């Protein structure tokens, strides 16, 4: 593919290279060679851009000039994502139902056009699935589920009874939507009595749920994941949670039941949130934060219990000096 065509596709400005240069693929900045395209969005790799053997580098509009060809972009990371799409050819799946799949007759009538139903898939009664669905091996869809168009479920994903998924939902391997919420009440004899999880899960359009993540159904009502939200591997979303649109829940995040997470929130790896907490729009929690209380919109928090990120950094700096401070305090005590 010629650089001129790539620049047009990425809405980028080509500098310092022939528009006729042929690009055969993409690669990381330190591994790229002639004929390949790479990118820089993290300043720590700026120096590597000067020595890369790539034919061209996607850079920001204000990036300092280098001898290698440049594709200047307002958003180099997004341009890089789209560049990968230009060269990557994902597997295609022909429409049809594999002979080992078990599809209830009521569901078979409600399969949309061009559905690919792979080996050992199970689809229970009264399921509705839109057009262009791909369900790979061992996917299980329980009864009464409704799914929109362009659904893609990798092997061993599960959608439990009566859940509702929008368009363009992607489930990675082992993702489970609608597992029972963790609800128990102790009876008079000290035994735990299971609270029936009678609600469901609603996944809005354009959501991706990655491997081995569990979205629990509500005891009553619903658990809801908003449009465009992306959920990483090994995340736990408890019953009756509400997660807004375009939010990121990164690996090993845990939301206890009835947590309300706003729009455009980022919860980094291993953030834990106790139940009945509200996290405002645009908030960011740094990795391993523990959140026992509400977080206002736009806040950045760290630590456990989570506090303002800048204050947490100051606390960390003091923490490293605690032995020295303790020694000084002992000396003062001895003088008295």
BELRA-V619125 format. One record per pair of residues at least 6 apart in sequence whose C-alpha atoms are under 8 Angstrom apart, sorted by the first residue. I is the first residue (numbers start at 0). GAP is how many residues later the second one is. D is the distance in Angstrom with one decimal. If there is no record, write none. Layout:
BEGIN
i=<I,I>
gap=<GAP,GAP>
d=<D,D>
END
This chain:
BEGIN
i=<0,0,0,1,1,1,1,1,2,2,2,2,2,2,2,3,3,3,3,5,6,6,6,9,9,9,10,11,11,11,11,11,12,12,12,12,13,13,13,13,14,14,14,14,15,15,15,15,16,16,16,16,20,20,21,22,22,22,22,23,23,23,24,24,24,24,25,25,25,25,25,25,25,26,26,26,27,27,28,28,28,28,28,28,28,29,29,30,31,31,31,31,32,32,32,32,33,33,33,34,34,35,35,35,36,36,36,36,36,37,37,37,37,37,38,38,38,38,38,38,39,39,39,39,39,39,39,39,40,40,40,40,48,48,49,49,49,51,53,54,54,55,55,55,55,56,56,56,56,57,57,57,57,57,57,57,58,58,58,58,58,59,59,59,59,59,60,60,60,62,72,92,92,93,93,94,94,94,94,95,95,95,95,96,96,96,96,97,97,97,97,98,99,99,99,100,100,100,100,100,100,101,101,101,101,102,102,102,102,102,103,103,103,103,104,105,105,105,106,106,106,106,106,106,109,109,109,109,110,110,110,110,111,111,111,111,111,111,112,112,112,113,113,113,114,114,114,114,115,115,115,115,115,116,116,116,116,117,117,117,117,117,118,118,118,119,119,119,120,120,120,120,120,120,121,121,121,121,122,122,122,122,123,123,123,123,124,124,124,125,125,125,126,126,126,126,126,126,127,127,127,127,128,128,128,128,128,129,129,129,129,129,130,130,130,131,131,131,132,132,132,132,133,133,133,133,134,134,134,134,134,135,135,135,135,136,136,136,137,137,137,138,138,138,138,138,138,139,139,139,139,140,140,140,140,141,141,141,141,141,142,142,142,143,143,143,144,144,144,144,144,144,145,145,145,145,146,146,146,146,147,147,147,147,147,148,148,148,149,149,149,150,150,150,150,151,151,151,151,152,152,152,152,153,153,153,153,154,154,154,155,155,155,156,156,156,156,156,156,157,157,157,157,158,158,158,159,159,159,159,160,160,161,161,162,162,162,162,162,163,163,163,163,164,164,164,164,165,165,165,165,166,166,166,167,167,167,168,168,168,168,168,168,169,169,169,169,170,170,170,170,171,171,171,171,171,172,172,172,173,173,173,174,174,174,174,174,174,175,175,175,175,176,176,176,176,176,177,177,177,177,177,177,178,178,178,178,179,179,179,179,179,180,180,180,180,180,180,180,180,181,181,182,182,182,182,182,183,183,183,183,184,184,184,184,185,185,186,194,195,196,196,196,196,197,197,197,197,197,198,198,198,198,198,198,198,199,199,199,199,199,199,200,200,200,200,200,200,200,200,201,201,201,201,202,202,202,202,203,203,203,203,203,204,204,204,205,205,205,206,206,206,206,206,206,206,207,207,207,207,208,208,208,208,209,209,209,209,210,210,210,211,211,211,212,212,212,212,212,212,213,213,213,213,214,214,214,214,214,215,215,215,215,215,215,216,216,216,216,217,217,217,218,218,219,220,221,221,221,222,222,222,222,222,223,223,223,223,224,224,224,224,225,225,225,225,225,225,226,226,226,227,227,227,228,228,228,228,228,229,229,229,229,230,230,230,230,231,231,231,231,231,232,232,232,233,233,233,234,234,234,234,234,234,235,235,235,235,236,236,236,236,237,237,237,237,237,237,238,238,238,239,239,239,240,240,240,240,240,240,240,241,241,241,241,242,242,242,242,243,243,243,243,244,244,244,245,245,245,246,246,246,246,246,247,247,247,247,247,248,248,248,248,249,249,249,249,249,250,250,250,251,251,251,252,252,252,252,252,252,253,253,253,253,254,254,254,254,255,255,255,255,255,256,256,256,257,257,257,258,258,258,258,258,258,259,259,259,259,260,260,260,260,261,261,261,261,261,262,262,262,263,263,263,264,264,264,264,264,264,265,265,265,265,266,266,266,266,267,267,267,267,267,268,268,268,269,269,269,270,270,270,270,270,270,270,271,271,271,271,272,272,272,273,273,273,274,276,276,276,277,277,277,278,278,278,278,279,279,279,279,279,279,280,280,280,281,281,281,282,282,282,282,282,282,283,283,283,283,284,284,284,285,285,285,285,285,286,287,287,287,288,288,288,288,288,288,289,289,289,289,289,290,290,290,291,291,298,299,299,300,300,300,300,301,301,301,302,302>
gap=<21,22,23,17,18,19,20,21,11,15,16,17,18,19,20,10,15,16,17,77,6,7,64,69,72,73,62,59,60,61,62,67,57,58,59,60,55,56,57,58,54,55,56,57,51,52,53,54,39,51,52,53,14,34,13,12,13,14,32,11,12,63,10,11,12,62,6,10,11,12,57,58,61,9,10,11,10,11,9,10,11,19,20,23,25,18,22,21,6,20,21,22,19,20,21,22,19,20,21,19,20,18,19,20,17,18,19,20,21,16,18,19,20,42,18,19,20,37,38,41,6,9,17,18,19,20,36,37,18,19,35,36,8,17,16,17,18,16,14,13,14,12,13,14,15,11,12,13,14,12,13,14,15,18,21,22,11,12,13,14,17,12,13,14,15,16,11,12,13,9,6,23,41,20,22,19,20,21,22,18,19,20,21,18,19,20,21,19,20,21,22,20,19,20,21,16,17,18,19,20,21,18,19,20,21,18,19,20,21,22,19,20,21,22,20,19,20,21,16,17,18,19,20,21,17,18,19,20,17,18,19,20,17,18,19,20,21,37,17,18,19,17,18,19,16,17,18,19,16,17,18,19,20,17,18,19,20,16,17,18,19,20,17,18,19,17,18,19,14,15,16,17,18,19,16,17,18,19,17,18,19,20,17,18,19,20,17,18,19,17,18,19,14,15,16,17,18,19,16,17,18,19,17,18,19,20,22,17,18,19,20,21,17,18,19,17,18,19,16,17,18,19,16,17,18,19,16,17,18,19,20,17,18,19,20,17,18,19,17,18,19,14,15,16,17,18,19,16,17,18,19,17,18,19,20,16,17,18,19,20,17,18,19,17,18,19,14,15,16,17,18,19,16,17,18,19,17,18,19,20,17,18,19,20,21,17,18,19,17,18,19,16,17,18,19,16,17,18,19,17,18,19,20,17,18,19,20,17,18,19,17,18,19,14,15,16,17,18,19,16,17,18,19,17,18,19,16,17,18,19,17,39,38,39,14,15,37,38,39,36,37,38,39,37,38,39,40,37,38,39,40,37,38,39,37,38,39,34,35,36,37,38,39,36,37,38,39,37,38,39,40,36,37,38,39,40,37,38,39,37,38,39,34,35,36,37,38,39,36,37,38,39,24,37,38,39,40,22,23,36,37,38,39,35,36,37,38,17,36,37,38,59,16,35,36,37,38,57,58,76,56,57,11,12,13,14,36,8,9,10,11,7,8,9,10,6,7,6,24,23,20,21,22,23,19,20,21,22,23,18,19,20,21,22,23,24,17,18,20,21,22,23,14,15,16,17,21,22,23,24,20,21,22,23,21,22,23,24,20,21,22,23,24,21,22,23,21,22,23,18,19,20,21,22,23,24,20,21,22,23,21,22,23,24,21,22,23,24,21,22,23,21,22,23,18,19,20,21,22,23,20,21,22,23,8,21,22,23,24,7,20,21,22,23,24,6,21,22,23,21,22,23,20,21,20,19,17,18,19,15,16,17,18,19,16,17,18,19,17,18,19,20,16,17,18,19,20,21,17,18,19,17,18,19,15,16,17,18,19,16,17,18,19,17,18,19,20,16,17,18,19,20,17,18,19,17,18,19,14,15,16,17,18,19,16,17,18,19,17,18,19,20,16,17,18,19,20,21,17,18,19,17,18,19,14,15,16,17,18,19,20,16,17,18,19,17,18,19,20,17,18,19,20,17,18,19,17,18,19,15,16,17,18,19,16,17,18,19,20,17,18,19,20,16,17,18,19,20,17,18,19,17,18,19,14,15,16,17,18,19,16,17,18,19,17,18,19,20,16,17,18,19,20,17,18,19,17,18,19,14,15,16,17,18,19,16,17,18,19,17,18,19,20,16,17,18,19,20,17,18,19,17,18,19,14,15,16,17,18,19,16,17,18,19,17,18,19,20,16,17,18,19,20,17,18,19,17,18,19,14,15,16,17,18,19,20,16,17,18,19,17,18,19,17,18,19,17,15,16,17,15,16,17,15,16,17,18,14,15,16,17,18,19,15,16,17,15,16,17,12,13,14,15,16,17,14,15,16,17,15,16,17,14,15,16,17,23,15,14,15,16,12,13,14,15,16,17,12,13,14,15,16,13,14,15,13,14,9,8,9,6,7,8,11,6,7,10,6,9>
d=<5.5,5.2,6.4,6.6,5.4,5.5,4.5,5.9,7.8,7.5,5.1,6.2,5.5,6.3,6.5,7.3,4.5,6.6,8.0,7.5,6.2,6.3,6.6,5.7,6.9,7.1,7.3,5.6,5.3,4.9,7.9,8.0,7.9,5.3,5.0,6.8,7.4,5.8,4.6,6.5,5.9,5.1,6.4,7.6,7.1,6.7,4.7,6.3,7.5,7.4,4.6,7.2,7.8,7.9,6.2,4.7,5.4,6.7,7.6,5.7,5.9,7.9,7.1,5.0,6.3,6.0,7.3,5.2,4.6,5.8,7.6,6.6,7.5,6.5,6.3,5.5,5.7,7.3,5.4,6.4,7.5,6.8,6.9,6.0,7.3,6.8,6.1,7.9,6.7,6.8,6.0,5.0,7.5,4.7,4.5,7.1,5.8,5.0,5.2,6.5,5.4,5.2,5.7,7.1,5.8,6.1,5.2,5.9,7.6,6.5,6.5,4.9,6.2,7.6,4.8,4.3,6.1,7.1,7.7,6.4,6.7,7.2,7.0,6.2,5.4,7.8,7.1,7.7,6.6,7.1,5.9,5.9,7.3,7.5,6.0,7.1,7.4,7.9,7.5,6.5,6.1,5.9,4.3,5.2,6.9,7.1,6.2,4.9,6.0,5.8,4.6,6.0,7.0,6.0,7.4,6.9,6.6,6.1,5.0,6.1,5.5,5.4,5.1,5.9,6.6,5.6,4.9,5.4,5.9,7.9,7.0,6.3,7.3,7.7,6.2,4.8,5.1,4.5,7.6,7.3,6.2,5.0,6.2,7.7,6.1,4.6,6.5,6.0,5.3,5.4,7.7,7.3,5.4,5.1,7.5,7.0,6.6,5.4,4.4,4.7,6.0,6.8,6.2,4.8,6.3,7.7,5.8,4.7,6.4,7.9,6.2,5.3,5.2,7.9,7.2,5.5,5.4,7.3,6.9,6.8,5.5,5.3,4.9,6.2,7.0,5.1,6.4,8.0,6.3,5.1,6.3,7.3,5.9,4.5,4.1,6.8,7.5,7.9,7.3,4.6,6.0,6.2,4.9,7.0,6.5,5.1,4.7,6.0,7.5,6.2,4.7,6.1,7.8,6.3,5.1,6.5,8.0,7.8,5.8,4.7,5.0,7.6,7.0,4.7,6.6,5.7,4.9,7.5,7.2,7.1,5.7,4.6,4.9,5.9,7.1,6.4,4.8,6.2,6.0,4.8,6.3,7.4,6.2,5.1,4.6,7.7,7.6,4.9,6.5,5.8,4.9,7.2,7.7,7.6,5.8,4.9,4.9,5.9,7.6,6.4,4.8,6.0,6.1,4.7,5.9,7.1,8.0,6.1,4.7,4.2,7.0,7.6,7.4,4.8,6.1,6.2,4.9,7.0,6.6,5.0,4.6,5.8,7.6,6.2,4.8,6.3,7.9,6.0,4.9,6.5,7.5,6.2,5.2,5.0,7.9,7.4,4.8,6.8,5.6,5.0,7.5,7.0,7.2,5.6,4.7,5.0,5.9,7.1,6.6,4.9,6.5,5.9,4.9,6.3,7.6,7.9,6.1,4.9,4.7,7.5,7.4,5.0,6.4,5.7,4.5,7.4,7.5,7.3,5.8,4.5,5.0,5.9,7.2,6.6,4.9,6.2,6.0,4.6,5.8,7.2,6.2,4.7,4.4,7.3,8.0,7.3,4.7,6.2,6.0,4.8,7.1,6.6,5.4,5.2,6.1,7.5,6.5,4.9,6.3,6.0,4.7,6.3,7.5,6.1,5.1,5.0,7.7,7.6,5.2,6.9,5.7,4.9,7.5,6.5,6.7,5.5,4.5,4.8,5.9,7.0,6.4,4.8,6.3,6.0,4.8,6.2,7.7,6.1,4.9,6.4,7.2,7.6,6.2,7.9,7.6,6.5,5.2,5.0,6.0,7.8,6.4,4.8,6.2,5.9,4.6,5.9,7.1,6.1,4.8,4.3,7.5,7.4,4.6,6.3,5.8,4.9,7.0,7.9,7.9,6.0,5.3,5.0,5.9,7.7,6.5,4.7,6.3,6.0,5.0,6.1,7.6,7.8,6.2,4.6,4.9,7.8,7.0,4.8,6.6,5.4,4.6,7.2,6.6,6.3,5.3,4.6,4.9,6.1,7.0,6.2,4.9,6.3,6.9,6.1,4.9,6.6,7.7,6.2,5.5,7.7,5.7,4.9,4.5,6.9,6.5,4.8,5.8,5.8,5.5,5.5,7.6,7.8,6.2,4.8,5.5,6.1,6.7,6.2,4.8,8.0,7.4,7.2,6.2,5.3,7.7,7.7,7.6,5.7,5.3,4.5,5.2,5.5,5.0,6.5,6.8,4.4,5.8,6.4,7.1,6.1,6.5,5.7,3.7,6.6,7.7,6.6,5.1,5.4,7.7,5.8,4.5,5.2,4.4,4.8,5.3,7.8,4.7,5.6,7.9,6.8,4.9,6.4,7.5,7.2,5.2,7.1,5.4,4.7,5.8,8.0,6.8,6.2,4.8,6.4,6.0,5.0,6.6,7.6,7.7,6.1,5.3,4.8,7.6,7.7,5.1,6.5,5.8,4.6,7.3,7.8,7.6,6.1,4.8,5.1,5.7,7.9,7.7,6.9,5.0,6.2,6.2,4.8,6.4,7.6,6.0,5.0,4.9,7.7,7.2,4.7,6.6,5.9,5.2,7.6,7.9,7.4,5.6,4.5,4.8,6.1,7.4,6.4,5.2,6.3,7.8,6.3,4.8,6.5,7.6,7.1,7.8,6.1,5.2,4.9,7.8,5.8,7.7,5.2,6.9,4.4,4.6,7.9,6.7,7.2,7.7,7.1,7.8,5.5,7.8,8.0,5.9,4.3,5.0,5.9,7.5,6.5,4.9,6.1,6.2,4.9,6.4,7.4,7.8,5.7,4.5,4.2,7.2,8.0,7.3,4.6,6.4,5.6,4.6,7.4,7.3,5.4,4.2,4.7,6.0,7.0,6.4,5.2,6.6,6.0,4.8,6.2,7.8,7.8,6.1,4.8,5.0,7.8,7.3,5.1,6.8,5.8,5.0,7.5,7.3,7.3,5.9,4.6,5.0,5.9,7.2,6.4,4.7,6.1,6.2,4.9,6.8,7.5,7.7,5.6,4.9,4.4,7.1,7.8,7.5,4.7,6.3,5.8,4.7,7.4,7.6,7.8,5.8,4.4,4.7,5.8,7.8,7.2,6.4,4.9,6.0,6.1,4.6,6.0,7.3,6.0,4.7,4.3,7.2,7.4,4.8,6.3,6.1,5.0,7.5,7.5,5.7,4.4,4.7,5.9,7.3,6.2,4.8,6.3,7.9,6.2,5.1,6.6,7.8,7.7,6.1,5.0,5.0,7.6,7.2,4.8,6.4,5.7,4.6,7.2,7.1,7.2,5.9,4.6,4.8,5.8,7.1,6.4,4.8,6.2,6.2,5.0,6.6,7.1,8.0,6.1,5.1,4.5,7.8,7.7,5.0,6.8,5.6,5.0,7.4,7.5,7.3,5.3,5.0,5.0,6.1,7.2,6.2,4.6,6.2,6.0,4.8,6.6,7.6,7.7,5.8,5.0,4.5,7.2,7.5,4.7,6.3,6.0,4.9,7.5,7.9,7.6,5.9,4.6,5.0,5.9,7.4,6.5,4.8,6.4,5.9,5.0,6.8,7.4,7.7,6.0,5.4,4.6,7.4,7.7,4.7,6.3,5.9,4.7,7.3,7.1,7.4,5.8,4.6,4.8,5.9,7.6,7.2,6.4,4.9,6.1,6.1,4.7,6.2,6.3,5.2,7.6,7.9,7.1,5.7,5.2,7.5,4.8,6.4,5.7,4.7,6.3,6.9,7.9,6.0,4.9,3.8,6.9,8.0,7.7,4.7,6.2,5.7,4.7,7.3,7.3,7.1,5.4,4.4,4.8,5.8,7.3,6.3,4.7,6.4,5.8,4.9,6.0,7.4,6.3,5.2,7.8,7.9,7.4,7.7,6.9,7.7,7.4,5.1,4.6,5.4,7.1,5.7,7.8,6.3,4.4,5.2,5.5,6.9,5.9,5.3,6.6,7.5,7.3,6.0,5.5,5.1,4.5,4.4,7.9,6.3,4.9,6.1,7.8,6.4>
END
